[in-house]
Amino acid sequence: MVQYTLAQSPDIILTVSGKDSAKARDKAMDQLMELMDSGKLPTDLEEGFGPQQLIEVKETSIDNAGDDAVTQAVQVLSNLATLKLKVQESRSEALDIRKAVDVLFTDESVSEEEITRLKEGFKVLKTFAQANLRYQDARTKAEGARQVLDKALKSPDK
């Protein structure tokens, strides 16, 4: 379904099946002529008014915007949950490796095995640190998402 209106009478809506096309505009013009013939069109149109002057009415639904906001909020919260799990899973190992890093700043001798273990641990440390930063950022964004959901879940009688 496609809808058209007139710049001269925006309250008049002409509805035609199908999508915007020359054929649909011709059908809308037929409806317009019927309105004019029956005297139901409150506006006089100039000579030469044609189908190309019909204005297509695009529906902008507030409900869709609300649905989109809710969907986006759920996605943000889902991302937060995933990041939280990732951070929790790697936290203890990363903190152990972080403690081991201190040995690099002492005068104590360190074995090659300890250095190798540290170098391998740096990957875990890096992964944890990056996930933790993303989690903190996502948590800040999720506050807004939580408010959107709270608003959407609020009972209308309150």
Contacts in CASP RR format, 6 or more apart in sequence:
PFRMAT RR
TARGET T0000
AUTHOR 0000-0000-0000
METHOD contacts of the structure
MODEL  1
MVQYTLAQSPDIILTVSGKDSAKARDKAMDQLMELMDSGKLPTDLEEGFG
PQQLIEVKETSIDNAGDDAVTQAVQVLSNLATLKLKVQESRSEALDIRKA
VDVLFTDESVSEEEITRLKEGFKVLKTFAQANLRYQDARTKAEGARQVLD
KALKSPDK
1 15 0 8 1.000
1 16 0 8 1.000
1 17 0 8 1.000
1 18 0 8 1.000
2 15 0 8 1.000
2 16 0 8 1.000
2 17 0 8 1.000
2 18 0 8 1.000
2 19 0 8 1.000
2 20 0 8 1.000
2 24 0 8 1.000
2 56 0 8 1.000
3 13 0 8 1.000
3 14 0 8 1.000
3 15 0 8 1.000
3 16 0 8 1.000
3 56 0 8 1.000
3 57 0 8 1.000
3 59 0 8 1.000
4 13 0 8 1.000
4 14 0 8 1.000
4 16 0 8 1.000
4 25 0 8 1.000
4 28 0 8 1.000
4 54 0 8 1.000
4 55 0 8 1.000
4 56 0 8 1.000
4 57 0 8 1.000
5 11 0 8 1.000
5 12 0 8 1.000
5 13 0 8 1.000
5 14 0 8 1.000
5 54 0 8 1.000
5 55 0 8 1.000
5 57 0 8 1.000
6 12 0 8 1.000
6 32 0 8 1.000
6 43 0 8 1.000
6 45 0 8 1.000
6 53 0 8 1.000
6 54 0 8 1.000
6 55 0 8 1.000
7 53 0 8 1.000
7 55 0 8 1.000
8 43 0 8 1.000
8 45 0 8 1.000
9 41 0 8 1.000
9 42 0 8 1.000
9 43 0 8 1.000
12 35 0 8 1.000
12 41 0 8 1.000
12 42 0 8 1.000
13 57 0 8 1.000
14 28 0 8 1.000
14 31 0 8 1.000
14 32 0 8 1.000
14 54 0 8 1.000
16 24 0 8 1.000
16 25 0 8 1.000
16 27 0 8 1.000
16 28 0 8 1.000
16 31 0 8 1.000
17 24 0 8 1.000
18 24 0 8 1.000
20 56 0 8 1.000
22 51 0 8 1.000
25 51 0 8 1.000
25 52 0 8 1.000
25 54 0 8 1.000
26 51 0 8 1.000
28 51 0 8 1.000
28 54 0 8 1.000
29 50 0 8 1.000
29 51 0 8 1.000
29 54 0 8 1.000
32 41 0 8 1.000
32 54 0 8 1.000
35 41 0 8 1.000
36 45 0 8 1.000
66 152 0 8 1.000
69 148 0 8 1.000
69 152 0 8 1.000
70 148 0 8 1.000
70 149 0 8 1.000
70 152 0 8 1.000
72 145 0 8 1.000
72 148 0 8 1.000
73 144 0 8 1.000
73 145 0 8 1.000
73 146 0 8 1.000
73 148 0 8 1.000
73 149 0 8 1.000
73 152 0 8 1.000
74 145 0 8 1.000
74 149 0 8 1.000
76 138 0 8 1.000
76 141 0 8 1.000
76 142 0 8 1.000
76 144 0 8 1.000
76 145 0 8 1.000
77 142 0 8 1.000
77 145 0 8 1.000
77 146 0 8 1.000
77 149 0 8 1.000
79 138 0 8 1.000
79 142 0 8 1.000
80 135 0 8 1.000
80 138 0 8 1.000
80 139 0 8 1.000
80 141 0 8 1.000
80 142 0 8 1.000
80 145 0 8 1.000
83 131 0 8 1.000
83 134 0 8 1.000
83 135 0 8 1.000
83 138 0 8 1.000
84 135 0 8 1.000
86 131 0 8 1.000
86 135 0 8 1.000
87 128 0 8 1.000
87 131 0 8 1.000
87 132 0 8 1.000
87 135 0 8 1.000
90 124 0 8 1.000
90 127 0 8 1.000
90 128 0 8 1.000
90 131 0 8 1.000
91 128 0 8 1.000
93 124 0 8 1.000
93 128 0 8 1.000
94 124 0 8 1.000
94 125 0 8 1.000
94 127 0 8 1.000
94 128 0 8 1.000
94 129 0 8 1.000
97 118 0 8 1.000
97 121 0 8 1.000
97 122 0 8 1.000
97 124 0 8 1.000
97 125 0 8 1.000
98 125 0 8 1.000
100 114 0 8 1.000
100 117 0 8 1.000
100 118 0 8 1.000
101 118 0 8 1.000
101 125 0 8 1.000
103 110 0 8 1.000
103 114 0 8 1.000
103 118 0 8 1.000
104 110 0 8 1.000
104 118 0 8 1.000
END
